[in-house]
Amino acid sequence: MPVDPLDRRIVAVKPIVVPAPGRGIELRVKVTAPLSGRDLPVIVFSHGNAWSLDGYEPLVDRWAAAGFVVVQPTHLDSRRNGIGWEDPRFGTVWRVRIADLHAVLDRLDHVLRRAGGLEDRVDRGRIAVVGHSWGAQTAGAVLGARVLDAAGVPGEDFSHPAVAAGALIAATGTGDTLTPFAVEHLPFMRPDYSTMALPTLVVAGGKDRSRLSTRGPDWFTDAYHLGPSPKSLLAVAEGEHTLGGIAGEAVAETTDEDPARVALVADAISGYLLDTLGLDGSAWAALTAAGAADGGEWSISAK
């Protein structure tokens, strides 16, 4: 299993401004990394709606302790920017979110230099994208998923050549099952996973019921079932939308607070990515074996 954050020293640097012409609001990121080590893999993380670079420490700290450099942008829909549902800019935020990830990936050396000389300690051939909720759809687009228009026609390809793998936590499902609220405010939440070919771990909670869809928790497994192989699925039977509190301790959105569940999600993602990126498969193998013997609280599937 990955090293516990209390046992490996990590450091976080913020804010770092990433050039993003025409964005209107500065693109700021936080970088969290282990203090030692070379040839480190990278995770670019996309937060859920309303969050920022200051969220998700329970995940990010464990990933850094496992040996990753983690870059977290603050997207336009962060509550600190005040762009709500009725703001005329909101309809294009989903595109700006994707552009944010591209800006970070295109200017990764700029980010790493300003984080304290990390540019000489990173392996640029081992880069992953991870996201939660709306961030999962954002990350999915960079992994190759597309957005269907009202007629069901897939939109443009937003994939990035630097990305080798990813993980999607509570990712938007597919089909004509959006609620009236979602149809009005979030019509872009119609992903097409058939083109998301890169290796991806999908994380879904068995009690995650969204007000954006008329389907139940299985909606959040579509990225696994409909995406082409190779794909893996971590199904957490008692998990709700924040999977135990991945955005932070004691936050208002967490209705299923469980630190052990958060650690499971964090360690599953780092273990999967270390294995998939060709670094160390031992943690992922151990988790897969433990899931098979768990007795139903969580399981791992692969195709």
Protein Blocks (a to p, Z undefined) as FASTA:
>chain_A
ZZdfklpccddddddddddehklpacdddddddfbdehiacddddddehiafkgoklmmm
mmmmnopacdddddfklmklopafklmklmmmmmmmmmmmmmmmmmmmmmmmmnnoplmm
ccfklccdddehjlmmmmmmmnopacddfkopacddfbdfkbgbdcdehiacedjfbcfk
lmmmmmmlcccfklmmbccdddddfklccfkbcbdfklmmmmmmmpccdddddddfklcf
knopanoghiaklmbbcfklmmmmmmmmmmmmmmmnopammlmmmmmmmmmmnoomaccd
dZZ
